Structure formats: structure tokens, C-alpha cells
Amino acid sequence: MTVAGGSRDPGLQPERTRLAWRRTTLSCTVAAALAARQAVHEGPTAAGVLGAGLSLLVWVGFLVVADRRMRALGTARPGAMSLRVAVVAAACTVALAAFAVGVVV
């Protein structure tokens, strides 16, 4: 994208986006840890262990997606996030929430 004075300067936008990914990763970490804790709180049950295991699996998947995106944002000219990455990140977030609720209920 060009402006009247020359090429576009991204400024701090990539840094803010990278920080947002880190906050979201931290939130997912807390949700997965709480799901694991809740699963063994009053004695492990099959459903609780399954929910905690699935939560941890989805958490690892989200970590991979977030790490790749944060690395891409560290370049001089970060590219746009692909639709595939966006769908995987959203699916991991929704699945983590669903598994965490499943452990509690």
C-alpha cells in the first residue's frame, strides 16, 4: 500500500498484533491448565481425563499456530494471515472453550 509520501510504514501495528497473540496464548494456557486441574480435583473420571487431554492437545495446536504467526510478524514486511491459519486458530479457541466447559460439567 502506498501513500502520498511514499511506501506505507507499518509502525507499531505488527508489535501490537504480536502482543495480542501472546495474550491469547496466555489465556489458552490458563484455560488448559484449569481444565487439567478440574479433571483431577475430585478424583479423575474418564470424561474429565478425556476433556483435559483434548484441551491440552488443542492447546498445543494453538501454540504452534500462534508461534508461526508471531514469527511471521517479526519480519520487516509481515504478510497477511492466511484464511487457513485464521480458521485453525479460531477452531482451536472454540474447541478449547468447549472442552474446558465439558470438564467442568
C-alpha positions as CSV (number, residue, x, y, z in Angstrom):
1,M,0.0,0.0,0.0
2,T,1.4,3.4,-0.9
3,V,0.6,6.8,0.5
4,A,1.3,10.3,-0.9
5,G,4.8,10.5,0.7
6,G,6.0,7.0,-0.4
7,S,5.5,3.5,0.8
8,R,3.5,2.6,3.9
9,D,5.2,2.4,7.3
10,P,3.7,-0.3,9.4
11,G,4.8,1.4,12.6
12,L,3.9,-0.5,15.7
13,Q,1.0,-2.4,14.3
14,P,2.9,-5.7,14.0
15,E,4.2,-5.3,17.5
16,R,0.7,-4.8,18.9
17,T,-0.5,-7.8,16.9
18,R,2.3,-9.9,18.3
19,L,1.4,-8.9,21.8
20,A,-2.2,-9.7,21.2
21,W,-1.2,-13.2,20.1
22,R,0.9,-13.6,23.2
23,R,-2.1,-12.5,25.4
24,T,-4.3,-15.0,23.6
25,T,-1.7,-17.8,24.1
26,L,-1.6,-17.0,27.8
27,S,-5.4,-17.1,28.0
28,C,-5.4,-20.5,26.3
29,T,-2.7,-21.8,28.6
30,V,-4.7,-20.8,31.7
31,A,-7.8,-22.4,30.3
32,A,-6.0,-25.7,29.5
33,A,-4.3,-25.7,33.0
34,L,-7.6,-25.1,34.7
35,A,-9.2,-27.9,32.7
36,A,-6.5,-30.2,33.7
37,R,-6.7,-29.2,37.4
38,Q,-10.5,-29.6,37.4
39,A,-10.2,-33.0,35.8
40,V,-8.3,-34.3,38.8
41,H,-9.7,-32.1,41.6
42,E,-12.2,-34.6,43.0
43,G,-10.7,-37.7,41.6
44,P,-10.1,-38.4,37.9
45,T,-13.1,-39.6,35.9
46,A,-12.9,-40.9,32.3
47,A,-14.8,-37.9,31.0
48,G,-12.6,-35.5,32.9
49,V,-9.4,-37.0,31.8
50,L,-10.6,-37.1,28.2
51,G,-11.7,-33.5,28.3
52,A,-8.4,-32.4,29.9
53,G,-6.4,-34.4,27.4
54,L,-8.3,-32.9,24.5
55,S,-7.9,-29.5,26.0
56,L,-4.1,-30.0,26.2
57,L,-4.0,-31.3,22.6
58,V,-5.9,-28.3,21.3
59,W,-3.7,-26.0,23.4
60,V,-0.5,-27.4,21.8
61,G,-2.1,-26.9,18.3
62,F,-2.9,-23.3,19.1
63,L,0.7,-22.8,20.4
64,V,2.0,-24.0,17.0
65,V,-0.3,-21.7,15.1
66,A,0.4,-18.7,17.3
67,D,4.2,-19.3,17.2
68,R,4.2,-19.4,13.5
69,R,2.2,-16.2,13.3
70,M,4.3,-14.3,15.8
71,R,7.5,-15.3,13.9
72,A,5.9,-14.0,10.6
73,L,5.1,-10.7,12.3
74,G,8.8,-10.4,13.3
75,T,9.8,-9.8,9.6
76,A,10.3,-6.4,8.1
77,R,7.1,-6.7,6.0
78,P,4.7,-9.2,7.6
79,G,2.3,-10.8,5.2
80,A,-1.4,-11.1,5.8
81,M,-2.6,-14.1,7.8
82,S,-4.0,-16.8,5.5
83,L,-7.5,-18.0,5.8
84,R,-6.4,-21.5,6.8
85,V,-4.4,-20.1,9.8
86,A,-7.3,-18.0,10.9
87,V,-9.7,-20.9,10.7
88,V,-7.3,-23.2,12.7
89,A,-6.8,-20.5,15.4
90,A,-10.5,-19.9,15.7
91,A,-11.3,-23.6,15.8
92,C,-8.6,-24.2,18.5
93,T,-10.0,-21.4,20.6
94,V,-13.6,-22.6,20.3
95,A,-12.6,-26.3,20.9
96,L,-10.6,-25.3,24.0
97,A,-13.5,-23.5,25.4
98,A,-15.9,-26.4,24.7
99,F,-13.5,-29.0,26.3
100,A,-13.0,-26.8,29.3
101,V,-16.7,-26.5,29.8
102,G,-17.0,-30.2,29.3
103,V,-14.6,-30.9,32.1
104,V,-16.5,-28.6,34.5
105,V,-19.9,-30.0,33.7
